[in-house]
Amino acid sequence: MFNQMITTLKTQNRKIVFTEGTDPRILEAASRLHTEGILTPILLGTPTEIKEAATQSGWSVDGIETIDPNNYEHMEDMVSLMVELRKGKMDEAACRAALQKSNYFGTMLVKMGKADCLLGGATYSTADTVRPALQLIKTKPGSKIVSSCFILYRQSENGTEMYAMADCAINLDPSEDELVEIAYETARTAKTFSIEPKVAMLSYSTLGSGKGESVNKVRNASTKLKSMDLDFPVDGELQFDAAFSPTVAKTKAPQSAVAGNANVFVFPDINAGNIGYKIAQRLGGFEAFGPILQGLNAPINDLSRGCNADEVYKMSIITASLI
């Protein structure tokens, strides 16, 4: 899955900023990315602390750029830009205080073009990654929300299986219009992974078999998507078995172009999405990559606090490939 991404990235010299520069998992991933010539890492933290942490964890940071937010030569430019971006919401003192935090400082490095993308969250919450991104990077034209998806990946005797699932981490109870945007952005993300999207809008009902407010929301979102000029098929509302199983689809949705063949699954709310992808991950033996944030002007991604170094390495490659 990663071979083509790595080959491409080696020709592009993209810079990725890590907000937690002293974390052993970050140091291992950054060292590998630098040594293999895939990305140019930037580690945030004091040079002394980063060097000590690297020595203790057994990874070299020789040749890797480190930036101390407390001693940054372009801080005045950064403060001025942030004050402009947060005009009427944060004064200069508040901006200076925020920029002492690596999540805000790193996000501003991306905003100023000093880095191409950012990966954080190994030691703090998703909200602490998303908040600065929304305030400073902001949503791209045409996007009203930030959403997320997970890529599920498994090698089996039948070959490679890959699916996209959304939104499993950001939007608690998206409206039908938000579901439309989530579906559209997730289809775009899927294409980055060479998944030709077939989008199923999931529910506990299949094409009118059930009733309820949630069913109506998903059905209306599906109708709106079908009215758009899309380059991928979408259908809903569909139960998961109808969306996934060709046998079940023949009975429940025989006329559907998506049912039985779906590879992008859009859940009605975060409860269903979060539970769904974790069941697939744990019981199905899938690797889950994400949450991949969607809808921002630049790639900013979040790590699970329980991640390992290999997951940081892979999420770095994914993040840089989304540019």
C-alpha positions as CSV (number, residue, x, y, z in Angstrom):
1,M,0.0,0.0,0.0
2,F,2.8,2.4,0.9
3,N,5.3,1.6,-1.9
4,Q,3.9,4.0,-4.5
5,M,3.4,6.8,-1.9
6,I,7.1,6.4,-0.8
7,T,8.4,6.4,-4.3
8,T,6.5,9.6,-5.1
9,L,7.5,11.4,-1.8
10,K,11.2,10.7,-2.4
11,T,11.0,13.0,-5.4
12,Q,9.2,15.9,-3.6
13,N,11.3,16.9,-0.5
14,R,8.2,17.5,1.6
15,K,8.6,18.8,5.2
16,I,6.5,17.4,8.0
17,V,6.4,19.0,11.5
18,F,6.1,16.8,14.5
19,T,4.7,18.7,17.5
20,E,6.0,16.2,20.1
21,G,9.7,16.2,19.3
22,T,10.9,14.4,22.4
23,D,8.4,11.4,22.2
24,P,10.4,8.2,21.6
25,R,7.8,7.0,19.0
26,I,8.1,10.3,17.1
27,L,11.9,10.1,17.3
28,E,12.0,6.6,15.8
29,A,9.6,7.5,13.0
30,A,11.4,10.7,12.2
31,S,14.8,9.0,12.2
32,R,13.5,6.3,9.7
33,L,11.8,8.9,7.4
34,H,15.0,11.0,7.4
35,T,17.4,8.0,6.9
36,E,15.3,6.5,4.1
37,G,15.0,9.9,2.3
38,I,11.2,9.9,2.3
39,L,10.4,13.1,4.2
40,T,12.2,16.0,5.8
41,P,11.1,16.0,9.5
42,I,11.0,19.0,11.8
43,L,11.0,18.2,15.5
44,L,9.6,20.7,18.0
45,G,11.2,21.1,21.4
46,T,14.5,22.3,22.9
47,P,17.5,20.9,21.0
48,T,19.0,19.6,24.3
49,E,15.8,17.7,25.4
50,I,15.4,16.3,21.9
51,K,19.0,15.1,21.8
52,E,18.7,13.6,25.2
53,A,15.5,11.8,24.4
54,A,17.0,10.5,21.1
55,T,20.0,9.1,23.0
56,Q,17.9,7.4,25.6
57,S,15.6,5.8,22.9
58,G,18.6,4.8,20.7
59,W,17.6,6.8,17.6
60,S,19.8,9.3,15.8
61,V,18.5,12.8,15.1
62,D,21.7,13.9,13.3
63,G,20.7,16.1,10.3
64,I,17.1,16.5,11.4
65,E,15.9,20.1,12.0
66,T,14.7,21.0,15.4
67,I,12.9,24.2,16.4
68,D,12.4,25.5,19.9
69,P,9.1,27.5,20.1
70,N,10.7,29.5,22.9
71,N,13.6,30.6,20.8
72,Y,12.4,31.0,17.2
73,E,14.0,33.6,15.0
74,H,10.9,34.4,13.1
75,M,8.6,34.6,16.1
76,E,7.6,38.2,15.5
77,D,6.4,37.4,12.0
78,M,4.5,34.5,13.3
79,V,2.9,36.5,16.1
80,S,1.8,39.2,13.6
81,L,0.3,36.7,11.2
82,M,-1.6,34.9,14.0
83,V,-2.9,38.2,15.4
84,E,-4.3,38.9,11.9
85,L,-5.8,35.5,11.5
86,R,-7.4,35.7,15.0
87,K,-8.4,39.3,14.7
88,G,-11.1,40.2,17.2
89,K,-10.7,36.8,19.0
90,M,-7.2,36.8,20.3
91,D,-5.0,39.7,21.1
92,E,-1.2,39.8,20.8
93,A,-0.6,38.5,24.3
94,A,-3.0,35.6,23.8
95,C,-1.3,34.7,20.5
96,R,2.1,34.8,22.1
97,A,0.9,32.5,24.9
98,A,-0.7,30.1,22.4
99,L,2.5,29.9,20.3
100,Q,4.4,28.6,23.3
101,K,2.4,25.4,22.8
102,S,3.7,23.1,20.1
103,N,0.3,22.4,18.6
104,Y,-0.3,26.1,17.8
105,F,3.4,26.8,16.9
106,G,3.5,23.8,14.5
107,T,0.3,24.7,12.8
108,M,1.6,28.2,12.2
109,L,4.8,26.7,10.6
110,V,2.5,25.1,8.1
111,K,0.5,28.3,7.6
112,M,3.7,30.2,6.9
113,G,4.9,27.6,4.5
114,K,7.8,26.5,6.7
115,A,6.4,23.0,6.6
116,D,4.1,21.2,4.2
117,C,2.1,19.2,6.8
118,L,1.8,18.4,10.5
119,L,1.3,15.3,12.5
120,G,0.6,15.5,16.2
121,G,-1.5,14.1,19.0
122,A,0.7,11.3,20.3
123,T,0.3,12.8,23.8
124,Y,-2.7,15.0,23.6
125,S,-6.3,14.9,22.4
126,T,-7.8,15.1,18.9
127,A,-9.4,18.4,19.8
128,D,-6.0,19.9,20.6
129,T,-4.9,19.0,17.0
130,V,-8.1,20.1,15.3
131,R,-8.7,23.4,17.1
132,P,-5.5,25.2,15.9
133,A,-6.0,23.8,12.4
134,L,-9.6,25.2,12.3
135,Q,-8.5,28.5,13.7
136,L,-5.4,29.0,11.6
137,I,-5.3,26.7,8.5
138,K,-9.1,26.8,8.2
139,T,-11.3,24.8,5.8
140,K,-10.6,24.8,2.1
141,P,-13.0,26.4,-0.4
142,G,-16.2,24.5,-0.7
143,S,-15.8,22.8,2.7
144,K,-17.8,23.9,5.7
145,I,-16.6,21.2,8.2
146,V,-13.6,19.2,9.1
147,S,-14.3,15.5,9.0
148,S,-12.3,12.3,9.4
149,C,-11.9,8.9,7.9
150,F,-10.1,5.7,8.6
151,I,-8.5,3.5,6.0
152,L,-8.9,-0.2,6.8
153,Y,-6.2,-2.4,5.3
154,R,-5.8,-6.2,5.3
155,Q,-3.7,-8.8,3.4
156,S,-5.4,-12.2,3.1
157,E,-5.4,-15.2,0.9
158,N,-7.8,-13.4,-1.3
159,G,-5.3,-10.5,-1.8
160,T,-5.4,-7.0,-0.5
161,E,-8.6,-5.5,1.0
162,M,-8.9,-1.8,1.5
163,Y,-11.9,0.2,2.7
164,A,-12.6,3.8,3.9
165,M,-14.9,4.5,6.9
166,A,-16.2,7.9,8.0
167,D,-16.8,9.8,10.2
168,C,-15.4,7.9,13.1
169,A,-13.6,10.6,15.1
170,I,-14.8,14.2,14.6
171,N,-18.5,14.9,14.0
172,L,-20.8,13.6,16.7
173,D,-24.1,13.7,15.0
174,P,-23.7,15.2,11.5
175,S,-26.7,16.7,9.7
176,E,-27.7,15.4,6.3
177,D,-25.8,18.2,4.6
178,E,-22.7,17.4,6.7
179,L,-23.1,13.7,5.7
180,V,-23.0,14.8,2.1
181,E,-19.7,16.6,2.6
182,I,-18.3,13.7,4.7
183,A,-19.2,11.2,1.9
184,Y,-17.7,13.5,-0.8
185,E,-14.4,14.1,1.0
186,T,-14.1,10.5,2.0
187,A,-14.4,9.4,-1.6
188,R,-11.6,11.9,-2.5
189,T,-9.4,10.5,0.3
190,A,-10.1,6.9,-0.9
191,K,-8.8,7.8,-4.3
192,T,-5.5,8.8,-2.7
193,F,-5.1,5.1,-1.7
194,S,-6.1,3.9,-5.2
195,I,-9.6,2.9,-3.9
196,E,-12.1,3.4,-6.7
197,P,-14.9,4.6,-4.4
198,K,-18.3,3.0,-4.2
199,V,-20.0,4.9,-1.4
200,A,-22.6,3.3,0.9
201,M,-24.6,5.6,3.2
202,L,-25.2,3.3,6.2
203,S,-28.2,2.9,8.4
204,Y,-30.3,0.3,10.2
205,S,-32.6,0.4,7.2
206,T,-32.1,-0.6,3.5
207,L,-34.0,1.5,1.0
208,G,-37.1,2.0,3.1
209,S,-37.2,-1.2,5.1
210,G,-37.0,0.8,8.4
211,K,-38.2,4.1,9.7
212,G,-36.9,6.8,12.0
213,E,-35.2,10.2,12.1
214,S,-31.8,8.8,11.5
215,V,-33.0,6.8,8.5
216,N,-34.5,9.9,7.0
217,K,-31.3,11.8,7.6
218,V,-29.2,9.2,5.7
219,R,-31.8,8.8,3.0
220,N,-32.0,12.6,2.4
221,A,-28.2,12.8,2.3
222,S,-28.1,10.0,-0.3
223,T,-30.7,11.8,-2.4
224,K,-28.7,15.0,-2.3
225,L,-25.5,13.2,-3.3
226,K,-27.2,11.5,-6.2
227,S,-28.3,14.9,-7.5
228,M,-24.6,16.1,-7.7
229,D,-22.3,15.7,-10.6
230,L,-20.2,12.9,-9.0
231,D,-17.5,10.7,-10.6
232,F,-18.4,7.8,-8.2
233,P,-21.5,5.8,-7.4
234,V,-23.4,6.3,-4.1
235,D,-26.5,4.6,-2.6
236,G,-28.4,4.6,0.6
237,E,-29.8,4.2,3.0
238,L,-28.2,0.7,3.2
239,Q,-27.6,-1.7,6.1
240,F,-24.0,-2.9,6.3
241,D,-24.8,-6.4,5.2
242,A,-26.6,-5.2,2.1
243,A,-23.7,-2.8,1.3
244,F,-21.0,-5.4,1.8
245,S,-22.4,-8.8,0.8
246,P,-23.3,-9.5,-2.8
247,T,-25.6,-12.3,-1.6
248,V,-27.5,-10.1,0.8
249,A,-27.6,-7.3,-1.8
250,K,-29.4,-9.5,-4.3
251,T,-32.2,-9.9,-1.8
252,K,-32.3,-6.5,-0.1
253,A,-31.2,-4.1,-2.9
254,P,-31.1,-5.9,-6.2
255,Q,-31.2,-2.8,-8.4
256,S,-28.4,-0.9,-6.5
257,A,-25.1,-0.2,-8.2
258,V,-23.4,0.0,-4.9
259,A,-25.0,-2.7,-2.7
260,G,-22.8,-5.7,-2.3
261,N,-19.7,-3.9,-3.7
262,A,-19.3,-0.9,-1.4
263,N,-15.8,0.1,-0.3
264,V,-16.5,3.5,1.3
265,F,-18.8,3.4,4.3
266,V,-20.4,6.5,5.7
267,F,-21.9,6.1,9.1
268,P,-24.9,8.1,10.4
269,D,-23.1,9.3,13.6
270,I,-19.8,9.0,15.5
271,N,-21.2,6.2,17.8
272,A,-21.7,3.9,14.8
273,G,-18.6,5.0,13.0
274,N,-16.2,4.6,16.0
275,I,-17.6,1.3,17.0
276,G,-17.8,0.0,13.5
277,Y,-14.2,0.7,12.5
278,K,-12.9,-0.7,15.8
279,I,-14.8,-4.0,15.3
280,A,-13.4,-4.3,11.8
281,Q,-9.9,-3.6,13.2
282,R,-10.0,-6.0,16.2
283,L,-12.2,-8.8,15.0
284,G,-11.4,-8.6,11.3
285,G,-7.7,-8.2,11.6
286,F,-7.5,-5.0,9.7
287,E,-4.9,-2.3,10.2
288,A,-6.7,1.0,10.7
289,F,-4.9,4.2,9.5
290,G,-6.3,7.4,10.9
291,P,-8.1,9.5,11.8
292,I,-7.3,11.2,8.5
293,L,-8.6,14.8,8.7
294,Q,-10.5,16.0,5.7
295,G,-11.6,19.5,4.5
296,L,-8.6,21.5,5.7
297,N,-6.5,23.8,3.5
298,A,-3.4,21.8,4.4
299,P,-2.7,18.3,5.7
300,I,-2.9,18.2,9.5
301,N,-3.4,14.8,11.0
302,D,-3.9,13.4,14.5
303,L,-2.4,10.3,16.1
304,S,-3.9,8.0,18.6
305,R,-2.3,8.4,22.0
306,G,-1.9,4.6,22.0
307,C,0.0,4.6,18.7
308,N,3.4,2.9,18.2
309,A,6.4,4.1,16.2
310,D,5.4,2.2,13.0
311,E,2.0,3.8,13.1
312,V,3.6,7.3,13.3
313,Y,5.8,6.4,10.4
314,K,2.9,5.2,8.2
315,M,0.7,8.2,9.2
316,S,3.5,10.5,8.3
317,I,3.6,9.0,4.8
318,I,-0.2,9.2,4.5
319,T,-0.2,12.9,5.7
320,A,2.4,14.0,3.3
321,S,0.7,12.2,0.4
322,L,-2.5,14.2,0.9
323,I,-1.0,17.4,-0.3
